[in-house]
């Protein structure tokens, strides 16, 4: 069974919304503070923004960007 389809089913069952972010969304390459985008090899674990000076764990930075992307999608669509 397709994972996304099963996840949609479970969300409907529990009455919650599922928002799917494009797989090419640069969540770990975008500064969660200022929006600057930079290329990063996978072995680099800390995002250091040259524009605003933010230094943050790569995964935490990505999770903040995904949270913000989902928040703007839900607010835009109702």
C-alpha positions as CSV (number, residue, x, y, z in Angstrom):
1,X,0.0,0.0,0.0
2,X,1.3,3.5,-0.9
3,X,2.6,5.3,2.2
4,X,1.0,8.7,1.3
5,X,-2.4,7.1,0.6
6,X,-2.3,5.3,4.0
7,X,-1.3,8.5,5.8
8,X,-4.2,10.4,4.1
9,X,-6.5,7.7,5.3
10,X,-5.3,7.9,8.9
11,X,-5.5,11.7,8.8
12,X,-9.1,11.5,7.6
13,X,-9.9,8.8,10.3
14,X,-8.6,11.1,13.1
15,X,-9.9,14.3,11.6
16,X,-6.6,16.0,10.9
17,X,-5.2,17.7,7.8
18,X,-2.3,16.2,5.8
19,X,-0.1,18.7,4.0
20,X,2.4,17.3,1.5
21,X,5.5,19.4,0.8
22,X,7.2,19.1,-2.6
23,X,10.1,16.6,-2.3
24,X,12.5,19.2,-3.8
25,X,11.6,21.9,-1.2
26,X,15.0,23.0,0.0
27,X,14.2,22.7,3.7
28,X,17.7,22.1,5.0
29,X,19.3,24.5,2.5
30,X,17.2,27.5,3.4
31,X,17.9,29.7,6.4
32,X,14.9,29.5,8.8
33,X,15.7,33.1,10.0
34,X,16.2,35.1,6.8
35,X,15.4,32.8,3.9
36,X,18.8,32.7,2.3
37,X,19.4,29.5,0.2
38,X,22.8,27.8,-0.1
39,X,24.1,24.5,-1.3
40,X,25.2,22.1,1.5
41,X,26.8,18.7,1.2
42,X,25.1,16.0,3.3
43,X,28.0,15.6,5.6
44,X,27.7,19.2,6.9
45,X,25.5,19.0,10.0
46,X,25.3,22.7,10.9
47,X,23.7,25.4,8.8
48,X,25.7,28.6,9.0
49,X,24.0,31.5,7.2
50,X,26.4,34.0,5.6
51,X,23.6,36.6,5.4
52,X,22.2,36.8,9.0
53,X,24.8,34.8,10.9
54,X,22.4,32.1,12.2
55,X,24.2,28.9,13.2
56,X,21.8,26.0,13.8
57,X,21.7,22.2,13.5
58,X,20.8,21.2,9.9
59,X,17.8,19.0,10.9
60,X,16.4,21.6,13.3
61,X,16.7,24.2,10.6
62,X,14.8,21.9,8.2
63,X,12.1,21.2,10.7
64,X,11.5,24.9,11.3
65,X,11.3,25.5,7.5
66,X,8.8,22.6,7.1
67,X,6.7,23.8,10.0
68,X,6.6,27.3,8.5
69,X,5.8,25.9,5.0
70,X,2.9,23.9,6.4
71,X,1.6,26.9,8.5
72,X,1.5,29.1,5.4
73,X,-0.3,26.4,3.4
74,X,-2.9,25.8,6.0
75,X,-3.5,29.5,6.5
76,X,-3.8,30.1,2.8
77,X,-6.3,27.3,2.2
78,X,-8.4,27.7,5.3
